[in-house]
Amino acid sequence: MSLNFFSTSNSNQIAYSIEGEGSWLVLSHSLASNMDMWKPQIPLLSQHFKILRFDTRGHGQSSATADPYTLDELAQDVFELFQYLEIKKTHWIGLSMGGMIGQTLALKFPNLFESLVLADTTSKRPENAKQMWGERIAKAKAEGMAAMVDSTLKRWFDEDFRATNFSIIQEVAHGIQSTSVSGFAGCCAAISDINNFDRLQEITCPTLIMVGERDHGTPPQMAREMKEKMPAADYYEIPKAGHISNIEQPIIFNQHLTNFYRKHRFL
């Protein structure tokens, strides 16, 4: 994998990589993560697609502008990258924040996506969103990202998985700790304002909704409500998985991707 950089109209440096051949497929990571979170999917997907991975603003190797951010701004970063790479149609897989950015793009540019995978994400903010995310922003700014690692890992992964997958957990922990405070705070602000639920029926491309059955951050109930708004969407709950289901249960996650793409004759 070779790392490349693109400068947006707002002078954000967005890190990205391209691998594989075929139709474009974009992978969009969660908050406090980076493009490496998709390693369990690359061997499968790169056989069939031309994969674009990128680090969201303020994450990984991408630059961090002053916070706060909005989902529209994060989506605009991606759309400008698409224009630079001459991507006119693409598949999209987004987990958590990546799913929120994907929804935002799908609603702003209705003909952009050939398909959409929304994993462990939501389309509406809970009533306490501003307070909850505000507290996390305040803690990160006061104590740094190292203070966010333990609580984030506990929200993201089942206890048994954390205890028996030390090297994976260490890599994820490094991703959390290496996220810039401004990037984390800016994206927390964007996430806290998600409000796409009443427009989900406008998304008409083939869609797959997946969620870990033990996901406490964006629980299955949220995903089931999204499915009700998008009756044509495929829906699966992944057993023994928390919030980062593509890492905790990669075999099941990948099988659902394969079934979805075969169903719609993208494979």
Order of alpha helices (4+ residues) and beta strands (2+ residues): beta-beta-beta-alpha-beta-alpha-beta-alpha-beta-alpha-alpha-alpha-alpha-alpha-beta-alpha-beta-alpha-alpha
